[in-house]
Amino acid sequence: MQRSIPAVAAVLGMALVLSSCSGESDSPETSDPTASEAAPSGSMVIWVDETRINDFTDVIETFKTERNVNVEVVQKASGDIRTEFIQQVPTGEGPDVIVGAHDWLGELVSNGVVAPVELGDKAAEFTEISTQAFTYEGTTYGVPYSIESIALVRNDELVSETPATFDELIEQGEDLDAKYPVLLQQGAEGDAYHMYPLQTSFGAPVFAYENGAYTAEIGMGGDAGHAFAEYLKKLGDDGIIDSNIGGDQAKEAFLAGESPYMITGPWYASEFAAEGMDISIHEIPSAGGEPAQPFTGVQGAYISAKAANPVLANDFVVNFLSTEEAADALYAAGGRQPALTASAEKVDNELTVAFGEVAAKGVPMPSLPEMGAVWGFWGATQVAIFSGQEKDAPAAWDSMISNIEEAMSGS
């Protein structure tokens, strides 16, 4: 949690930091504490992509009305928004605020395009994992508004009890003579994201993770990684996972009642519910003896390091988005589990609540810049192991680690 300081000092500090970043010298007005006591005014620009813009439409309108300010909302393509932000902020052409995922954080900080925020006592009002996700090297850079993760979706028309271990879950599906004992999407390039809960259950995190923070040290090597690699091979040999089963194929098979279980997120579960399926959401059983922790994704808002109106941007991100009013409205519009505890406690949708409980027990998706060197090798190696292309699973895993570390070093 960040050290609490008076709200006036926080706003003033934000203005000073951002002014320094933009190359402006301090003026008598910015060094005078009374200068920050005026209500935020003027205008600002917010960038939001197409996957989140509908969630924010009403929230931004409310903010504009309550503060009597102008806010220009610019919709950017999800595939371009982060890159354009990094390119444009140094030129002064970027927005004041950008809405996005927490795992952008390492790249945004390393490029110097986002400003720290001071939540103070408000940090305790959010779920712990959500504030951890927006903290990088001890400093908070964004305000979370929702969390999500994958979980085990159960077809309650086929089974009513879920076993304690993943192996028992497979046996249950086989006893039902289901076409797929469990659906775990992979595809030709692999899907380490959906496989990760099984990997963490072997004590093999992608990066070393201590005290709620990652280090840039690969954590999935050694005996734990070897044990998981061997398990991957077994799952492939037994026909449990298949590179021909991607997300669409898994979804259609579950809708057709061809499996009692699917590991997926609220994006597909909501479709199952809309089709009238009787489903429930559960934690993913352990395969390796330790808790099966999925990646938790957190959505939030960042303030540009070159914001044209840093005081108004701070008011929107830190003061407004941290209120129940905003959190409730964002949930009503988007259906994502709120990161603000008070709003989360009011959610009465059973599926949303259950996904939120699983997400709260997960681990944040790494926001380290080094994560970009991991995904390709990680997914390809997993496919090579479970498809039988690699006969020596531990050796293939060691080779993957070496390739990742080489890519991280830039050599």
C-alpha positions, 0 to 999 in steps of 0.5 A, a space after each residue: 500500500 502507498 503511504 498516505 498523504 493529504 489529498 491536496 499535497 497529492 494533487 500538487 505533487 502530481 502537477 509538479 512531477 508531470 510539469 518536470 517531465 514535460 520540461 517546464 520549470 516550476 512557477 510561483 503558482 505551482 509551488 504555492 500550496 493554495 494553487 491546487 485548492 481550486 476545483 479541477 477545470 478545463 478539458 482533457 483527452 481520454 483514449 479507450 479501445 473498442 473493447 472498453 469504450 462502452 463501459 466508460 461512456 456513461 461514467 465519463 458523461 457523469 464526470 463531465 457533468 459533475 465537474 463541469 469540464 470538457 472530456 474528449 474521448 478518442 476510440 483507438 484500436 485495441 491492437 494499436 492503442 498501447 503502441 500509439 500511446 508510447 509513440 505519441 506521449 513524448 511528442 506531447 500529442 498523446 492523451 491525458 488518460 489512457 484506459 487499459 490492462 495492467 500488464 502494459 505497465 512495465 513497458 509503459 514505465 520503461 518508456 517513461 510515458 505514465 505518471 505515478 499516482 498516489 492512492 493513499 488510504 484509498 488503496 485499502 478499498 480495492 482488492 489487494 491483487 488489483 493494486 498489486 497489479 498496478 504497482 511496479 518496483 514499489 510505485 503505483 501507476 494506475 487505478 484499477 476498476 475490474 479484475 478477471 481470470 479463467 476458472 473451471 466451468 462445469 456443466 451441472 447437467 452432466 456432473 454435480 460434484 467436482 473432484 479435488 485433483 485434476 487427475 480425478 477430474 479427468 477420471 470423472 470425465 472418462 467414467 462419463 464416457 464424455 468425448 472430452 474429459 475436460 476442455 483445455 484450449 491450446 491450438 497450433 501455437 499453444 496457449 500458455 495462458 490457459 495452461 498456467 493454472 496447471 503449471 503453478 500447481 507444480 510450483 513453477 511460476 513463469 517469473 520468481 514471485 515474492 511479496 506480491 511482486 515479480 522479478 525478472 528471474 525465470 521461475 519455471 526452471 529446475 525440478 518443478 519445471 521438469 515435473 510440469 513438462 512430464 505432466 504435459 507429456 502425459 496429458 498429450 499421450 493420454 489424449 487430454 489436450 490436443 493442438 487441434 482444439 483452440 478456443 472456438 473448438 472448445 467452446 462449440 464442444 462444451 455447448 454441445 455437451 461433449 465435456 463436463 468441464 471447460 477451463 475458460 473465462 467469463 467471455 465464454 461462460 456468459 455465452 453458455 449462460 445465454 444459451 440456457 446451459 446450467 453451469 457453475 464456476 469453480 477453482 481449477 483443481 491442482 495437478 501438481 499438489 500446490 494451488 492452481 493459480 490462474 493469471 489475473 487480469 486487471 483493467 484500469 486507467 493510467 495518467 500520461 507523463 505528459 498530460 496537458 491537464 494533469 490536475 484534471 486527469 488526476 481528479 478523474 483517475 484517482 478521485 472519481 474512478 475510486 468511488 462506488 458511483 463510478 465502480 458501480 456504473 462500470 460494472 453495470 455497463 461491462 459486467 466485469 467484477 469490480 476491483 473496488 471491494 464495496 462495489 464487488 460486495 454488491 454484485 449479485 450475479 452468481 457467475 460474476 461473483 464466482 469468477 471474481 473469487 477465483 481471480 482474487 486467488 490468482 496471480 497478476 499477469 506479469 507486467 515486466 517488459 521481459 514478458 514479451 520474450 516469453 510467450 512465443 517460446 513458452 507456447 511452442 514448447 508446450 505444444 511440442 511436448 504434449 504433441 509428442 514432437 519432443 520425446 524428452 520433455 525435461 530437455 525440451 523445457 530446459 532448452 526453452 528456458 535457455 532460449 527465453 533467457 537469451 532473448 531477455 538478455 538481447 543477445 
